Amino acid sequence: MFRSMPSPSTIRAPRWYTIPVRVFLVTFIGTLLCFAVSLLLAILGTVIVAVLRGAHPDMRVAYHLALPMALLAGIFIFVLAVTMEIRHYRQSKMLSAIEKLG
């Protein structure tokens, strides 16, 4: 059971160049997910308003609502991802240094 765990000498120090890759992936996937959800909600809202008014729905309105919401969410996700990745890198670097001492 414990044989699959790496020995202390094989644990690698964290790599700084993986931070931008992870930040980009998390930001991209999070922005796409927020765009999809906000577009779905905007389409549903547009259809509901069109039914209540008795008119044909104009789907351009849905995109005009969804895109700015997704961009704002993307900025928010980017800031959080950078903050969390830098904190994780510092913590991993410190733990790696402590393991090398002991």
N, C-alpha and C positions, 0 to 999 in steps of 0.2 A: 504494500500500500504506500509506503513512504519512499519506495525506490524511484518513483517517477518525479519526485521533487528534486530540483537542482541543488547541487551542493553550493555552499557559500562562495566557493572560488569561481563558480560558473555564472553567478549573477552579474549581469552587465550594468554598467552605469547608464543612466538615462541619456538619450541623445537629443540635443537641442534642435536638430533639423527635422525631427518628427512633429514638432509643435505646429508649424504652419500647415503641414499636410492634414493633421487631425482637425485643426481649426477650419480649414477650407471645407473638408468633407462634412463636418457637423453643420457649418453655416449653410452650405449648399443644400443638403438634405432637409434641414430645418426650414429654410426659405421655401423650397419646393412644397413641403408639407403644408406650411402656412398658406401658400398661394392656393393650393388645392382646396383646403378647407374654407378659406375666405371666398373663393370663387363659387364653391357649392352653396354657401350661405347667401352670397349675393344673387346667384341665380334663383334660389328659392324665394328670396325677398322680392326680386323683380317680377317673378311669376305671380306671387301673391298680390302685389300691388296692381299688376295688370288685370288680374281677375276681379279685384275689387272695383277698379275703375271701368271695367268692361272694354279694355283696349288690348291690342297685341303687345306682348312684352318686347322691349328693346334691350337686347342682350349686351349692347355696347356699354350700358350702364353698369352691368355686372363686372366687366373687365376694368372699367374706370374706378370701381370701388375695390376690387380685389388686388390690383397691382400695387397701389400705394400701401395697402395694409401689409402685403407680403414684403415690400421693401423695408417698411418700419420694423417688422418682425425680424427680418434678416439682419438689420443693423443691431437690434437688441441681442439676437442670438450670437452675432459675431463678437460683441463686447463681452458677453458672458463666457463664450468659449475661450477667448484669449485669456481672460482672467483665471478661469479654472485650469487651463493648460499650463500657464506660468506657475500657478500655485502648486499644481501636481508635479511639475518639473523640479521646482525648488525642493519640495518635500522628498521626492525620489532621490535627488542628488544628495541631500543631507543623510537620508537613510543608507544610501550606498556608501557614503564616507564613514558612517558609524559602523557599518558591517566590516569595512576594510580594517578598521582599528581593532575590532574585537575578534 
